Amino acid sequence: MCNPQATEEYQRHLVWEENLERILKHNLEYSLGKHSWTMEMNKFGDMKPKEFHKTMNGYRHPAGRLHGAHATFLPPAFFHPPPSIDWRDYGFVTNVKDQDDQQCLFDPRLSVTSLSTYVDIPQGNETALKIAVASEGPVSVAIDASNASFQFYSSGEQMNITSMSADGIL
């Protein structure tokens, strides 16, 4: 007789082995200079990429533009941003929390503030983003997190990853 729990554990183990092989291959290629970032095994190791994406990537971009006043960010004249800034030191944001297996989904019942205006930072303009963070404070952004590489990302810069989904981060 087949034990469903044992079958599930076996399947999860096979997925874990496939993911470990992918991580080891990627990190070998990283050591050869083919990638600018590393991967490592984590608690999502027994999930297939599509399963991880379906479970963990909860950002849904609203249809159309947001309501309220809107403009493109204009950096302050003669402003020189510091090399780094951590808004946690000023009490503007809290430490990063692990949401465990919870999706990052907006719940209007839990809102503590609302926006009447916002500005766009031109997509891909890292200088404008750096200046906005340093001069205005924490910035809410959306990043493309649908690529399977995010499942095991460890360190470094991921470059040239393209697809249609995004996740909201601060």
LOFI-925115 format. One record per residue (C-alpha): residue number from 1; residue in three letters; x, y, z. Coordinates in nm, 4 decimals, padded with zeros to 6 digits, m for minus. Each point is the difference from the previous one (the first is absolute). Layout:
REM residues N
<r NUM; 'ALA'; <X; Y; Z>>
...
//
This chain:
REM residues 170
<r 1; 'MET'; <00.0000; 00.0000; 00.0000>>
<r 2; 'CYS'; <00.1298; 00.3465; m00.0904>>
<r 3; 'ASN'; <00.0500; 00.2507; 00.2813>>
<r 4; 'PRO'; <m00.1025; 00.3463; m00.1366>>
<r 5; 'GLN'; <00.2167; 00.1811; 00.2561>>
<r 6; 'ALA'; <00.3075; m00.2043; m00.0943>>
<r 7; 'THR'; <m00.0702; 00.0633; m00.3695>>
<r 8; 'GLU'; <m00.0289; 00.3757; 00.0622>>
<r 9; 'GLU'; <00.3242; 00.0019; 00.2014>>
<r 10; 'TYR'; <00.1768; m00.1954; m00.2741>>
<r 11; 'GLN'; <m00.1218; 00.2420; m00.2687>>
<r 12; 'ARG'; <00.1088; 00.2981; 00.2119>>
<r 13; 'HIS'; <00.3412; m00.1591; 00.0477>>
<r 14; 'LEU'; <00.0395; m00.0441; m00.3766>>
<r 15; 'VAL'; <m00.0898; 00.3667; m00.0543>>
<r 16; 'TRP'; <00.2503; 00.0982; 00.2715>>
<r 17; 'GLU'; <00.2738; m00.2009; m00.1755>>
<r 18; 'GLU'; <m00.0798; 00.1666; m00.3353>>
<r 19; 'ASN'; <00.0135; 00.3430; 00.1629>>
<r 20; 'LEU'; <00.3284; m00.0793; 00.1756>>
<r 21; 'GLU'; <00.1503; m00.1071; m00.3320>>
<r 22; 'ARG'; <m00.1179; 00.3267; m00.1595>>
<r 23; 'ILE'; <00.1481; 00.2043; 00.2882>>
<r 24; 'LEU'; <00.3356; m00.1801; m00.0144>>
<r 25; 'LYS'; <00.0181; 00.0408; m00.3792>>
<r 26; 'HIS'; <m00.0856; 00.3695; 00.0245>>
<r 27; 'ASN'; <00.2598; 00.0642; 00.2719>>
<r 28; 'LEU'; <00.2660; m00.1849; m00.2006>>
<r 29; 'GLU'; <m00.0829; 00.2261; m00.2964>>
<r 30; 'TYR'; <00.0173; 00.2986; 00.2390>>
<r 31; 'SER'; <00.3524; m00.1038; 00.1024>>
<r 32; 'LEU'; <00.0905; m00.0042; m00.3712>>
<r 33; 'GLY'; <m00.1308; 00.3557; m00.0426>>
<r 34; 'LYS'; <m00.3197; m00.0879; m00.1890>>
<r 35; 'HIS'; <m00.2341; 00.1498; 00.2630>>
<r 36; 'SER'; <00.0094; 00.3032; 00.2305>>
<r 37; 'TRP'; <m00.1970; m00.1599; 00.2846>>
<r 38; 'THR'; <m00.0135; m00.3204; 00.2037>>
<r 39; 'MET'; <m00.2694; m00.2427; 00.1074>>
<r 40; 'GLU'; <m00.0396; m00.2103; 00.3144>>
<r 41; 'MET'; <m00.2379; m00.2669; 00.1247>>
<r 42; 'ASN'; <m00.2729; 00.1259; 00.2317>>
<r 43; 'LYS'; <m00.3393; m00.0992; 00.1407>>
<r 44; 'PHE'; <m00.1521; 00.0103; m00.3505>>
<r 45; 'GLY'; <00.2276; m00.2787; m00.1223>>
<r 46; 'ASP'; <m00.2749; m00.2575; m00.0434>>
<r 47; 'MET'; <m00.2170; 00.2291; m00.2145>>
<r 48; 'LYS'; <m00.0029; 00.0092; m00.3791>>
<r 49; 'PRO'; <00.0524; 00.3490; m00.1479>>
<r 50; 'LYS'; <m00.3635; 00.0333; m00.1115>>
<r 51; 'GLU'; <m00.1222; m00.1105; 00.3423>>
<r 52; 'PHE'; <00.2296; 00.2524; 00.1705>>
<r 53; 'HIS'; <m00.1183; 00.2782; m00.2306>>
<r 54; 'LYS'; <m00.3667; m00.0837; 00.0540>>
<r 55; 'THR'; <00.0434; m00.0181; 00.3779>>
<r 56; 'MET'; <00.2388; 00.2870; 00.0701>>
<r 57; 'ASN'; <m00.0429; 00.2685; m00.2674>>
<r 58; 'GLY'; <m00.3129; 00.1865; 00.1012>>
<r 59; 'TYR'; <00.0433; 00.3459; m00.1537>>
<r 60; 'ARG'; <m00.2788; 00.0970; m00.2388>>
<r 61; 'HIS'; <00.0519; 00.3254; m00.1901>>
<r 62; 'PRO'; <m00.3269; 00.1961; m00.0037>>
<r 63; 'ALA'; <m00.1626; 00.0487; m00.3384>>
<r 64; 'GLY'; <00.0589; 00.3499; m00.1321>>
<r 65; 'ARG'; <00.1639; 00.2826; 00.1929>>
<r 66; 'LEU'; <m00.0425; 00.0585; 00.3711>>
<r 67; 'HIS'; <m00.2366; 00.2804; 00.0934>>
<r 68; 'GLY'; <00.1297; 00.3310; 00.1325>>
<r 69; 'ALA'; <00.2513; 00.2609; m00.1063>>
<r 70; 'HIS'; <00.2863; m00.1485; m00.1953>>
<r 71; 'ALA'; <00.3284; 00.1204; m00.1505>>
<r 72; 'THR'; <00.3498; m00.1171; m00.0842>>
<r 73; 'PHE'; <00.2619; 00.0321; 00.2746>>
<r 74; 'LEU'; <00.2253; 00.3048; m00.0353>>
<r 75; 'PRO'; <00.3183; m00.0196; 00.2093>>
<r 76; 'PRO'; <00.0704; 00.3003; 00.2239>>
<r 77; 'ALA'; <00.2485; 00.2436; m00.1557>>
<r 78; 'PHE'; <00.3608; m00.0401; 00.1157>>
<r 79; 'PHE'; <m00.0854; m00.3007; 00.2198>>
<r 80; 'HIS'; <00.2774; m00.2543; 00.0520>>
<r 81; 'PRO'; <m00.1247; m00.3256; 00.1553>>
<r 82; 'PRO'; <00.2102; m00.1680; 00.2676>>
<r 83; 'PRO'; <00.1688; m00.3298; m00.0922>>
<r 84; 'SER'; <m00.2640; m00.1834; 00.2062>>
<r 85; 'ILE'; <m00.2966; 00.0646; 00.2265>>
<r 86; 'ASP'; <m00.2001; m00.2311; 00.2243>>
<r 87; 'TRP'; <m00.3411; 00.1476; 00.0805>>
<r 88; 'ARG'; <m00.0385; m00.2510; 00.2853>>
<r 89; 'ASP'; <00.2569; 00.2107; 00.1878>>
<r 90; 'TYR'; <m00.2488; 00.2896; m00.0142>>
<r 91; 'GLY'; <m00.3048; m00.2067; 00.0957>>
<r 92; 'PHE'; <m00.1656; 00.0420; m00.3418>>
<r 93; 'VAL'; <m00.0248; m00.3735; m00.0662>>
<r 94; 'THR'; <00.0267; m00.3117; 00.2134>>
<r 95; 'ASN'; <00.2468; m00.2824; m00.0428>>
<r 96; 'VAL'; <m00.0690; m00.2433; m00.2813>>
<r 97; 'LYS'; <m00.2294; m00.2790; 00.1119>>
<r 98; 'ASP'; <m00.0272; m00.3526; m00.1327>>
<r 99; 'GLN'; <m00.3594; m00.0559; m00.1029>>
<r 100; 'ASP'; <00.0531; m00.3759; 00.0031>>
<r 101; 'ASP'; <m00.2370; m00.1486; m00.2539>>
<r 102; 'GLN'; <m00.2279; 00.3033; m00.0124>>
<r 103; 'GLN'; <m00.0533; 00.1900; m00.3210>>
<r 104; 'CYS'; <00.0515; 00.3737; m00.0004>>
<r 105; 'LEU'; <m00.3573; 00.1048; m00.0742>>
<r 106; 'PHE'; <m00.1623; 00.3350; 00.0715>>
<r 107; 'ASP'; <m00.2784; m00.0146; 00.2583>>
<r 108; 'PRO'; <m00.1939; 00.3309; 00.0153>>
<r 109; 'ARG'; <m00.1210; m00.0819; 00.3532>>
<r 110; 'LEU'; <00.3594; 00.0290; 00.1226>>
<r 111; 'SER'; <00.0806; 00.3363; m00.1635>>
<r 112; 'VAL'; <00.1547; 00.2601; 00.2288>>
<r 113; 'THR'; <00.0416; 00.2743; m00.2593>>
<r 114; 'SER'; <m00.0976; 00.0932; m00.3535>>
<r 115; 'LEU'; <00.1618; 00.1949; m00.2817>>
<r 116; 'SER'; <m00.1373; 00.3084; m00.1685>>
<r 117; 'THR'; <00.3008; 00.0467; m00.2303>>
<r 118; 'TYR'; <00.2850; m00.2060; m00.1327>>
<r 119; 'VAL'; <00.2793; 00.0339; m00.2529>>
<r 120; 'ASP'; <00.1495; m00.2446; m00.2445>>
<r 121; 'ILE'; <00.3706; m00.0630; m00.0172>>
<r 122; 'PRO'; <00.0950; m00.0828; m00.3591>>
<r 123; 'GLN'; <00.0313; m00.3759; m00.0388>>
<r 124; 'GLY'; <00.3613; m00.1145; 00.0061>>
<r 125; 'ASN'; <00.1378; 00.3374; 00.1169>>
<r 126; 'GLU'; <00.2081; m00.1094; 00.2993>>
<r 127; 'THR'; <00.1434; 00.3489; 00.0545>>
<r 128; 'ALA'; <m00.3480; 00.1518; 00.0341>>
<r 129; 'LEU'; <m00.0982; m00.2841; 00.2347>>
<r 130; 'LYS'; <00.3089; 00.0571; 00.2174>>
<r 131; 'ILE'; <m00.0709; 00.3741; 00.0210>>
<r 132; 'ALA'; <m00.3684; m00.0601; 00.0809>>
<r 133; 'VAL'; <00.0871; m00.2411; 00.2813>>
<r 134; 'ALA'; <00.2546; 00.2426; 00.1466>>
<r 135; 'SER'; <m00.2051; 00.3201; m00.0377>>
<r 136; 'GLU'; <m00.3595; m00.1152; 00.0479>>
<r 137; 'GLY'; <00.0189; m00.3088; 00.2192>>
<r 138; 'PRO'; <m00.1088; m00.3605; m00.0477>>
<r 139; 'VAL'; <m00.1176; m00.0809; m00.3521>>
<r 140; 'SER'; <m00.2547; m00.2643; m00.0900>>
<r 141; 'VAL'; <00.0934; m00.1879; m00.3157>>
<r 142; 'ALA'; <m00.1069; m00.3008; m00.2026>>
<r 143; 'ILE'; <00.2607; m00.2445; m00.1223>>
<r 144; 'ASP'; <m00.0290; m00.2893; m00.2400>>
<r 145; 'ALA'; <00.0150; m00.3000; 00.2310>>
<r 146; 'SER'; <m00.1559; m00.2613; m00.2245>>
<r 147; 'ASN'; <00.3267; m00.1406; m00.1313>>
<r 148; 'ALA'; <00.0790; m00.3351; 00.1586>>
<r 149; 'SER'; <00.3393; 00.1326; 00.1125>>
<r 150; 'PHE'; <m00.1639; 00.2011; 00.2805>>
<r 151; 'GLN'; <m00.0910; m00.3238; 00.1752>>
<r 152; 'PHE'; <00.3625; m00.0649; 00.1004>>
<r 153; 'TYR'; <00.1598; 00.3436; m00.0332>>
<r 154; 'SER'; <00.2816; 00.0498; 00.2526>>
<r 155; 'SER'; <00.2222; 00.2967; m00.0898>>
<r 156; 'GLY'; <00.1157; 00.2246; m00.2828>>
<r 157; 'GLU'; <m00.1830; 00.1879; m00.2750>>
<r 158; 'GLN'; <m00.2475; m00.1720; m00.2277>>
<r 159; 'MET'; <00.0210; 00.1607; m00.3419>>
<r 160; 'ASN'; <m00.2083; m00.0340; m00.3173>>
<r 161; 'ILE'; <m00.2796; m00.2042; 00.1532>>
<r 162; 'THR'; <m00.3232; 00.0655; m00.1855>>
<r 163; 'SER'; <m00.3609; m00.1117; 00.0338>>
<r 164; 'MET'; <m00.3385; 00.1528; 00.0725>>
<r 165; 'SER'; <m00.0620; m00.0334; 00.3769>>
<r 166; 'ALA'; <00.1221; 00.2112; 00.2884>>
<r 167; 'ASP'; <00.0028; m00.0050; 00.3780>>
<r 168; 'GLY'; <m00.0496; 00.3020; 00.2208>>
<r 169; 'ILE'; <00.2862; 00.0947; 00.2313>>
<r 170; 'LEU'; <00.1045; 00.2973; 00.2106>>
//
